[in-house]
Amino acid sequence: MPPRQFDGSLVRAVRRRRDMHQRELGEMVGVSGATVARWESGQDFPKGEKLPAIASALGQPLDELFPHEGPPDLQLLRCDAGFSVSEASEIIGASRVPVSNAESGRRRLNDNYVQPLATAYGVTEDELLSAQDRSFGIRPASLRDDQKAAPHTIGEKINFLLQYGLTGEEALSDAEIARLVNHHVPAAAVTAEVIAHLREGTVTEASDDVRAGLARAFEVPPWLFGDDAELTPLVREFLEAIRFIGSIHQGQVLGLAARGNSEGLSVEMMAGINRLVGELRHKLPEVQDGE
């Protein structure tokens, strides 16, 4: 799940509308005015647990000032409650390890920690456990927003890749998609009209040759255009990685705050994200074949 988006220029605009100095905002959230200046200029980003205090100080709803997509995981619950990892650890009387492990999907919380953390975060135990599932990459298929986020039909996948494709180039036309499909897989013999019908949903079936050609045209693994009405968590993870990088290309993601990151999107981080996508491309077909 993407973190809350932080736009320093928006924070600056809201602060100025309230006739508030950077020093005043800093005092209200427990940092210096210079720190606020770095946030607003994009040189730095606040930790996730600071976002509720910033929104409150500026008199803005948290979800409007710092939006995020989808239901929360454990880290977002903690940050939205205004707790650091150390503070959350104090609540359960433990070191930072149990909280950090659960948030990073390495080891689940001890049952004894669930109730006190749920109370501190202001959620039910079931909500906390659902958030923990999401930290481990488990997303119930019944969640409406999750269904919307994951394309199922061939047309939905084409539209998804046109919107979030990794190259950052202009979207391909139906004619160009057809040309690429026929170039890579001559046996497909698909037309621009067929591509348009697929994208519109008036046609939902396609031959294996067309599917293979679409995968080559969009430079994605062939299984992505398979007939998979039930998408696995790993496939969803791959699609979310595409969506995340596509959002970066479009300037929609301006900083990583809800994850406790204070450095924003560095060149190294972007390289790491791209490496992740590359690894998933090779990893996922093997997992799928073994199921």
C-alpha positions as CSV (number, residue, x, y, z in Angstrom):
1,M,0.0,0.0,0.0
2,P,1.3,3.3,-1.0
3,P,2.2,5.6,2.0
4,R,0.6,9.0,2.8
5,Q,1.6,11.5,0.2
6,F,3.4,14.6,1.5
7,D,3.5,17.8,-0.6
8,G,5.6,20.4,1.0
9,S,4.3,23.2,-1.3
10,L,0.8,22.4,-0.2
11,V,1.8,22.6,3.5
12,R,3.4,26.0,2.8
13,A,0.3,27.3,1.0
14,V,-2.1,26.2,3.9
15,R,0.3,27.6,6.5
16,R,0.4,30.9,4.7
17,R,-3.3,31.1,4.4
18,R,-3.5,30.7,8.1
19,D,-1.0,33.5,8.5
20,M,1.3,31.2,10.5
21,H,5.1,31.3,10.6
22,Q,7.3,28.3,10.1
23,R,8.5,28.7,13.6
24,E,4.9,28.6,15.0
25,L,4.1,25.4,13.0
26,G,7.3,23.8,14.2
27,E,6.5,24.6,17.9
28,M,3.1,23.0,17.5
29,V,4.5,19.8,16.1
30,G,7.7,19.6,18.2
31,V,10.3,20.6,15.6
32,S,12.3,23.7,14.7
33,G,11.2,26.3,12.1
34,A,14.2,25.3,10.0
35,T,12.9,21.7,9.9
36,V,9.5,23.0,8.7
37,A,11.4,25.0,6.0
38,R,13.1,21.8,4.8
39,W,9.8,20.0,4.6
40,E,8.2,22.7,2.6
41,S,11.1,23.0,0.2
42,G,11.2,19.2,-0.4
43,Q,14.7,18.9,1.1
44,D,13.3,16.7,3.9
45,F,10.1,14.9,4.8
46,P,8.5,14.4,8.2
47,K,8.2,11.1,9.9
48,G,4.8,9.5,9.5
49,E,3.8,10.0,13.1
50,K,4.2,13.7,12.7
51,L,1.6,14.0,10.0
52,P,-1.5,14.0,12.3
53,A,0.0,16.8,14.4
54,I,0.8,18.8,11.2
55,A,-2.7,18.4,9.9
56,S,-4.2,19.3,13.3
57,A,-2.0,22.4,13.6
58,L,-3.1,23.6,10.2
59,G,-6.7,22.8,10.8
60,Q,-7.0,20.3,8.0
61,P,-8.4,16.7,7.8
62,L,-5.5,14.3,7.8
63,D,-6.8,12.3,4.7
64,E,-7.3,15.5,2.7
65,L,-3.9,17.1,3.5
66,F,-2.0,13.8,3.3
67,P,-4.0,11.3,1.3
68,H,-3.2,7.6,0.9
69,E,-4.7,4.7,-1.1
70,G,-6.4,1.7,0.3
71,P,-6.9,0.4,3.9
72,P,-4.1,0.9,6.4
73,D,-1.3,-1.5,7.4
74,L,0.3,-1.6,10.9
75,Q,2.7,1.2,10.1
76,L,0.0,3.5,9.0
77,L,-2.2,2.7,12.0
78,R,0.7,3.6,14.3
79,C,1.6,6.7,12.4
80,D,-1.9,8.0,12.3
81,A,-2.2,7.5,16.0
82,G,0.9,9.7,16.4
83,F,3.2,7.1,17.8
84,S,6.9,6.4,17.0
85,V,8.1,2.8,17.0
86,S,9.7,3.4,20.4
87,E,6.5,4.8,21.8
88,A,4.5,1.9,20.5
89,S,7.0,-0.5,22.0
90,E,6.6,1.1,25.4
91,I,2.9,0.5,25.2
92,I,3.4,-3.3,25.0
93,G,6.4,-3.2,27.4
94,A,8.8,-4.6,24.9
95,S,11.8,-3.6,22.7
96,R,11.3,-2.1,19.3
97,V,11.8,-5.6,17.7
98,P,8.2,-6.9,17.9
99,V,6.7,-3.8,16.5
100,S,9.3,-3.4,13.7
101,N,9.1,-7.1,12.8
102,A,5.3,-7.0,12.5
103,E,5.3,-3.8,10.5
104,S,7.9,-5.1,8.0
105,G,6.1,-8.4,7.6
106,R,8.8,-10.5,9.2
107,R,7.0,-11.9,12.4
108,R,3.5,-11.4,13.7
109,L,2.7,-9.7,16.9
110,N,2.4,-11.8,20.0
111,D,-1.3,-12.2,20.9
112,N,-0.7,-10.4,24.2
113,Y,0.3,-7.3,22.2
114,V,-2.8,-7.0,20.1
115,Q,-5.3,-5.6,22.6
116,P,-3.0,-2.8,24.0
117,L,-1.9,-1.7,20.6
118,A,-5.5,-1.7,19.2
119,T,-6.6,0.4,22.2
120,A,-3.7,2.8,21.7
121,Y,-4.3,3.1,18.0
122,G,-8.0,3.7,18.5
123,V,-9.1,0.7,16.5
124,T,-10.7,-2.7,17.2
125,E,-8.6,-5.8,17.6
126,D,-10.1,-7.1,14.3
127,E,-9.0,-3.9,12.6
128,L,-5.5,-4.2,13.9
129,L,-5.3,-7.9,12.9
130,S,-6.5,-6.9,9.4
131,A,-3.9,-4.2,9.2
132,Q,-1.3,-6.8,10.2
133,D,-2.4,-9.0,7.4
134,R,-1.8,-6.2,5.0
135,S,1.7,-5.7,6.4
136,F,2.3,-9.3,5.4
137,G,1.0,-8.8,1.9
138,I,-2.4,-10.4,2.6
139,R,-5.3,-8.5,1.1
140,P,-8.8,-9.9,1.4
141,A,-10.4,-10.3,-2.1
142,S,-13.7,-9.0,-0.6
143,L,-12.3,-5.5,-0.1
144,R,-13.9,-3.2,-2.6
145,D,-11.0,-0.9,-3.1
146,D,-8.7,-3.8,-3.5
147,Q,-10.9,-5.2,-6.3
148,K,-10.7,-1.8,-8.0
149,A,-7.0,-1.6,-7.7
150,A,-6.3,-5.0,-9.3
151,P,-7.2,-5.3,-13.0
152,H,-8.6,-8.6,-14.0
153,T,-9.8,-8.6,-17.7
154,I,-7.5,-8.2,-20.6
155,G,-8.9,-4.7,-21.3
156,E,-8.5,-3.6,-17.7
157,K,-4.8,-4.7,-17.8
158,I,-4.2,-2.8,-21.0
159,N,-5.8,0.3,-19.5
160,F,-3.8,-0.2,-16.3
161,L,-0.5,-0.4,-18.2
162,L,-1.3,2.6,-20.4
163,Q,-1.8,4.6,-17.2
164,Y,1.0,3.3,-15.0
165,G,3.5,1.9,-17.6
166,L,7.1,2.0,-16.4
167,T,8.7,3.8,-19.3
168,G,7.1,7.2,-18.5
169,E,6.5,7.7,-22.3
170,E,3.2,9.0,-23.8
171,A,0.4,6.5,-23.8
172,L,0.2,4.2,-26.9
173,S,-2.7,4.5,-29.3
174,D,-4.8,1.5,-30.2
175,A,-3.2,1.4,-33.6
176,E,0.3,1.5,-32.1
177,I,-0.5,-1.3,-29.7
178,A,-1.9,-3.4,-32.6
179,R,1.3,-2.7,-34.6
180,L,3.5,-3.8,-31.7
181,V,1.5,-6.9,-31.0
182,N,1.7,-7.9,-34.7
183,H,5.4,-7.1,-34.9
184,H,6.3,-9.3,-31.9
185,V,3.8,-12.1,-32.7
186,P,2.9,-12.0,-36.4
187,A,0.4,-14.8,-35.9
188,A,-1.8,-12.6,-33.7
189,A,-3.0,-10.4,-36.7
190,V,-4.8,-8.0,-34.3
191,T,-6.3,-4.7,-35.4
192,A,-6.7,-1.3,-33.7
193,E,-10.4,-1.9,-33.6
194,V,-9.9,-5.2,-31.7
195,I,-7.7,-3.4,-29.2
196,A,-10.3,-0.7,-28.7
197,H,-13.0,-3.3,-28.1
198,L,-10.8,-5.0,-25.5
199,R,-10.1,-1.8,-23.7
200,E,-13.8,-0.8,-23.7
201,G,-14.8,-4.3,-22.4
202,T,-17.1,-5.1,-25.3
203,V,-14.7,-8.0,-26.1
204,T,-13.2,-9.9,-23.2
205,E,-11.6,-12.9,-24.9
206,A,-8.3,-13.1,-26.9
207,S,-6.1,-15.8,-28.3
208,D,-2.9,-16.9,-26.7
209,D,-1.0,-15.2,-29.5
210,V,-2.7,-11.9,-28.8
211,R,-2.0,-12.2,-25.1
212,A,1.6,-13.0,-25.8
213,G,1.9,-10.1,-28.2
214,L,0.4,-7.7,-25.6
215,A,2.9,-8.8,-23.1
216,R,5.7,-8.1,-25.5
217,A,4.3,-4.8,-26.5
218,F,4.1,-3.6,-22.9
219,E,7.3,-5.3,-21.8
220,V,5.7,-7.3,-19.0
221,P,5.8,-11.0,-18.2
222,P,3.4,-13.2,-20.4
223,W,1.5,-14.5,-17.3
224,L,0.3,-10.9,-16.6
225,F,-2.1,-11.3,-19.5
226,G,-3.2,-14.8,-18.5
227,D,-6.8,-15.6,-17.6
228,D,-6.4,-15.0,-13.9
229,A,-9.7,-13.8,-12.4
230,E,-8.3,-14.6,-9.0
231,L,-5.0,-12.6,-8.6
232,T,-2.5,-13.9,-6.0
233,P,-1.0,-11.6,-3.4
234,L,2.4,-11.7,-5.3
235,V,0.7,-10.6,-8.5
236,R,-1.0,-7.8,-6.7
237,E,2.4,-6.8,-5.2
238,F,3.8,-6.6,-8.7
239,L,0.9,-4.5,-10.0
240,E,1.2,-2.2,-7.0
241,A,4.9,-1.7,-7.8
242,I,4.0,-0.7,-11.3
243,R,1.3,1.6,-10.0
244,F,3.7,3.2,-7.5
245,I,6.4,3.9,-10.0
246,G,3.8,5.2,-12.5
247,S,2.6,7.6,-9.8
248,I,6.1,8.8,-9.3
249,H,6.5,9.5,-13.1
250,Q,3.2,11.4,-13.0
251,G,4.4,13.5,-10.0
252,Q,1.6,12.1,-7.7
253,V,4.0,10.7,-5.1
254,L,6.1,13.4,-3.5
255,G,7.5,11.8,-0.4
256,L,7.5,8.8,1.8
257,A,6.2,9.8,5.2
258,A,3.9,7.1,6.6
259,R,6.8,4.6,6.6
260,G,8.8,6.7,8.9
261,N,11.2,7.7,6.2
262,S,12.8,11.1,6.6
263,E,14.8,11.2,3.4
264,G,12.1,11.2,0.7
265,L,12.6,9.6,-2.6
266,S,16.4,9.5,-3.2
267,V,18.0,8.3,-6.4
268,E,19.1,5.2,-4.4
269,M,15.6,4.5,-3.3
270,M,14.2,4.9,-6.8
271,A,16.9,2.5,-8.0
272,G,15.9,0.0,-5.3
273,I,12.2,0.2,-6.3
274,N,13.1,-0.5,-10.0
275,R,15.3,-3.4,-8.9
276,L,12.3,-4.8,-6.9
277,V,10.1,-4.7,-10.0
278,G,12.8,-6.4,-12.0
279,E,13.2,-9.1,-9.4
280,L,9.4,-9.7,-9.2
281,R,9.2,-10.1,-13.0
282,H,11.6,-13.1,-12.8
283,K,10.2,-14.4,-9.5
284,L,6.5,-14.4,-10.1
285,P,6.3,-16.8,-13.0
286,E,8.2,-19.4,-11.0
287,V,5.8,-19.0,-8.1
288,Q,2.8,-19.2,-10.3
289,D,4.0,-22.3,-12.1
290,G,4.6,-24.1,-8.8
291,E,1.0,-23.5,-7.5
